[in-house]
Amino acid sequence: MGKIQKKTGKGRLDKYYHMAKEQGYRARSAFKLVQLNKKYNFLERSKVLIDLCAAPGGWLQVASKMMPVSSLIVGVDLAPIKPLPNVITFVEDITTEKCRATLRSTLKTWKADVVLHDGAPNVGAAWAQDAFTQSELVLQSFKLATEFLNKGGTFVTKVFRSKDYNNLMWIFQQLFKKVEATKPPSSRNVSAEIFVVCRDFLAPKKIDPKFLDPKHVFSEIDTGMASQPMDVFHPEKHKRQREGYEDGNYTLHKTLDVWEFINNPEPITVLGSVNKFAFQSDEAKNVLLKSAETTDEIKECCEDLKVLGKKDFKNLLKWRTNIRLAIGLDKKPEPKPAAEETVEVTALDDIEAVEEHATAAAAEESRQDRVRRRQKNERVQKNVQRMQLGMIIPTDIGLEQDGPDGQSLFSLTNIQKAGGLKVVRKGDTDIDPEEFNAEMDMGEDIVTGEHQDAKAISKNKSKSMVKEDIDAQYVDDTVMDSDQDGDVELMEDLDEMYEQYKERQLERDAKLRAKAKREDKGEWKGFKRNGSGEEDSDSDSDSNNINGAQQNDDTSDSDSDSGADDEDGLPGAYGNNKKMIKKSSKNPLLVGLDDAEQAELRKKTESGLTKGATMFFDQDMFKGLVGEDEEDDEEDDEADDESNDDEEDDEEDDDDDEEDAEEQEDVEMDSDEEIRQFRKDRKSLKRKATEAAEGDGDEEDDIEMVPLGKEFEDDEMWDGESDEEDSRKRKQISEYSLITAEAMTLAQSLVNKKMTKTDLIDQGFTKQAFNEKDGLPAWFLEDEEHHNVPNLPITKEAVQVIRDRMKALDARPIKKIAEAKARKKYRTAQKLIKLQKKADAINDTDDISEKEKSIGIAKLLAKAAGAKNKKPKKEVKLVVAKGQNKGAKGRPKGVKGRYKMVDSRMKKEMRATKRITKKAKGSNRRK
Ligand SMILES: C[S@@+](CC[C@H](N)C(=O)[O-])C[C@H]1O[C@@H](n2cnc3c(N)ncnc32)[C@H](O)[C@@H]1O
């Protein structure tokens, strides 16, 4: 033990090992004393301590830490102990007279308050000098304790569970008032060691020498277990470990004639107590060796029984049974009724062994099952977290319309599949709670799980009702185990999130429909994308639009409206049902609407929506929902208010206005430079708008971005409006709306009543208003398109508004960046949780002081911070060995810091090496 041994065994490097390392103790055993002292508090009030068998010094460290300063601490061991401050150590065998004398001279007239003994023979570096057994060592230490302890002193010793244990305890009790055996938590469960704390030394004047004589103490003990053989099928249950160190029993090599094994009524006992079976007797030679049952394998097994495994022992037992049957020692057991138990010992053992295997396999299987379930749950939880962070949407984890297994939550096809359709028709809505619990046990989806058997399904009237019933039961159910609870909680969370997602989707759909409707009504939304002033040439159409909007033109396409309602108006239950009807028309439960019903649903109501759409929007979830129309109305009201305010302001600023009138009429830009800058900005804004529409489309709305084709622009320039073009134009307007300064200026002047709608219409009638493009040469049309661009007025305010908008757009991160940020945030949060857990663990440790706890936590934090503040790698500058650097020795001129010389040849060589290795790899693989 003197030297720290390499700990390689599984579980050796446990919590206490790491704690010892962290806290600077020389051995993990230090914590045993810490825990013993915590329980019995003997160190704090002691002034003199002797540690027998103290190397490498873990206990001495603890003692010097816990005992008052200037205490006398003496440590002895066969192995040298590295010096420790305020501790006296010497190398000695504690069983010798010399050790006693040294202790006496060290302590002088003093007596010890505590004597510790943690000795174990054969485990130290000095194993060769070790001649005593554990119990003898304990008795020796006890002897020293009785000599050096003060009255009322404490003796702590390590004892192994052995036949000597009771005797030792009896002796201790004779000389100490209180004797308690305890196993501190840091002592491994697999270890047979126990610590005995003997308090209040009685310090009798005379001690009966028999108490301290090993021969006398241990001779009387006979537990009758010394000769107990090992059970070869349950070696782990063998008593040897509990017996502590057997005195050399294992060195005996027993050989037994195999014939005796065949005849012995207790074959397992024989197997456990013998090293070798010899074929020596005549019977063994004549009968056994000649038998066909005695295979080479059996013979080999007989050579060394100590190296055999369970399977080999089973083979030997089988062989013995067969031989016994063959030579007539046993009769073949008559076939018995199944209920009767077999009496034959070996057969039972075999069965037991097989059963044991089967149980182990089943346990392993269920463990793996648990692991799989836990992993699945963890995966789902992770997804949920990611979904909450907005990194993914429910569809990404298959949660939208489909259940986790890809089955629709409310799919009626399941019922048919499970054959429960008929019973469903009967309308029985009861659910068997046991079946429900069984479902939950399987960790499957409550309603859609694959394990939904016919019986369970037959009790469902409809899926939705089932879910409600289940939910109700599930709330009442208090007997579910924790595993189920976890699953159920998870399912609940997922259900809730799914509902929220659906609501959001419906809300969004409603907004989209309202928007489309408004567009169809011909509401004017602004200028088209290129902002090149097609408004002029297009004044007809635009003015139509304006008129349309202002006169609340009812010529909007009501058909398409209703059509849209039919298609999209019921995206939830109804819409899905339509899909389902198409998909699974074979299912008698999934009945489509007949023509009359469909026609009824298509009928228009007063609101202009179809009956189906009205029914859909009458659902509770739409109550209190402010549609875009209403929002816009509100905005309009606000705009009106503002315009009124502006009017007041205008009156005040009349004089100024007159002065600026001329400037206001035309483009109001400070300089050409500003105009150029503005046009540049406008271009980038358009680009961003396109990006936003493409990248964020799924987040914001589902409007598709249609690039402006040449054809489209031409048509707009010259043609009168067809319906199709009209709608295209409107779409364009709605997409780009007020993103240009021209449009904004115009809007502002309309809102501020600086321009009337008649002015706007009049402006549309220019000399080019009715130009025909038929017959004009292509080059002219192209030229016109490029250069005949009306210069529309723009105001500073409009430019400012657009710029602000652009800034806001700039400030918004693109989807990928947002995702990356969310991921980073998530990872940081996870790290923090981990750190918190570690800190909590340190905090909860009872064995260390507050100071040590704070040091431990500070270390943790420093480590975490260190990982963050890792120094970046120093850059190595590549210097090409050419010119003045060619063949230069040492640092090339003008190069500072780290550098590496490279030349073209090196590059070529490196490439060639790579090529060759790649080739070699390829050819190896082909082989
Ligand atoms: C488990 S270690 C003691 C560890 C010690 N308590 C610590 O915390 O560092 C057992 C020690 O007993 C010592 N030992 C065994 N027999 C001994 C003997 N006869 N005399 C002195 N030391 C002995 C071994 O050398 C070994 O270092």
The ligand as an SDF file (V2000), in Angstrom:
LIG
                    3D

 27 29  0  0  0  0  0  0  0  0999 V2000
   -5.1050   -0.1090    3.8030 C   0  0  0  0  0  0  0  0  0  0  0  0
   -3.4810    0.3430    4.0330 S   0  0  0  0  0  0  0  0  0  0  0  0
   -3.6130    1.6460    5.1330 C   0  0  0  0  0  0  0  0  0  0  0  0
   -4.0510    2.9080    4.5090 C   0  0  0  0  0  0  0  0  0  0  0  0
   -4.0130    4.0860    5.4400 C   0  0  0  0  0  0  0  0  0  0  0  0
   -4.9710    3.9840    6.4780 N   0  0  0  0  0  0  0  0  0  0  0  0
   -4.2310    5.3810    4.6750 C   0  0  0  0  0  0  0  0  0  0  0  0
   -5.2440    5.9810    4.8580 O   0  0  0  0  0  0  0  0  0  0  0  0
   -3.3570    5.7640    3.9080 O   0  0  0  0  0  0  0  0  0  0  0  0
   -2.8660   -0.9600    4.9720 C   0  0  0  0  0  0  0  0  0  0  0  0
   -1.4190   -0.8220    5.3610 C   0  0  0  0  0  0  0  0  0  0  0  0
   -1.1120   -1.7530    6.3470 O   0  0  0  0  0  0  0  0  0  0  0  0
    0.2690   -1.9740    6.2680 C   0  0  0  0  0  0  0  0  0  0  0  0
    0.6380   -3.1470    7.0470 N   0  0  0  0  0  0  0  0  0  0  0  0
    0.2610   -4.4220    6.8480 C   0  0  0  0  0  0  0  0  0  0  0  0
    0.8420   -5.2200    7.7660 N   0  0  0  0  0  0  0  0  0  0  0  0
    1.5860   -4.4370    8.5700 C   0  0  0  0  0  0  0  0  0  0  0  0
    2.3950   -4.6550    9.6650 C   0  0  0  0  0  0  0  0  0  0  0  0
    2.5710   -5.8980   10.1420 N   0  0  0  0  0  0  0  0  0  0  0  0
    3.0130   -3.6230   10.2270 N   0  0  0  0  0  0  0  0  0  0  0  0
    2.8420   -2.3700    9.7520 C   0  0  0  0  0  0  0  0  0  0  0  0
    2.0970   -2.1090    8.7240 N   0  0  0  0  0  0  0  0  0  0  0  0
    1.4650   -3.1160    8.1210 C   0  0  0  0  0  0  0  0  0  0  0  0
    0.5200   -2.1180    4.8190 C   0  0  0  0  0  0  0  0  0  0  0  0
    1.8780   -1.8370    4.5190 O   0  0  0  0  0  0  0  0  0  0  0  0
   -0.4120   -1.0690    4.2750 C   0  0  0  0  0  0  0  0  0  0  0  0
    0.2610    0.0900    3.9460 O   0  0  0  0  0  0  0  0  0  0  0  0
  1  2  1  0
  2  3  1  0
  2 10  1  0
  3  4  1  0
  4  5  1  0
  5  6  1  0
  5  7  1  0
  7  8  2  0
  7  9  1  0
 10 11  1  0
 11 12  1  0
 11 26  1  0
 12 13  1  0
 13 14  1  0
 13 24  1  0
 14 15  1  0
 14 23  1  0
 15 16  2  0
 16 17  1  0
 17 18  1  0
 17 23  2  0
 18 19  1  0
 18 20  2  0
 20 21  1  0
 21 22  2  0
 22 23  1  0
 24 25  1  0
 24 26  1  0
 26 27  1  0
M  CHG  2   2   1   9  -1
M  END
$$$$
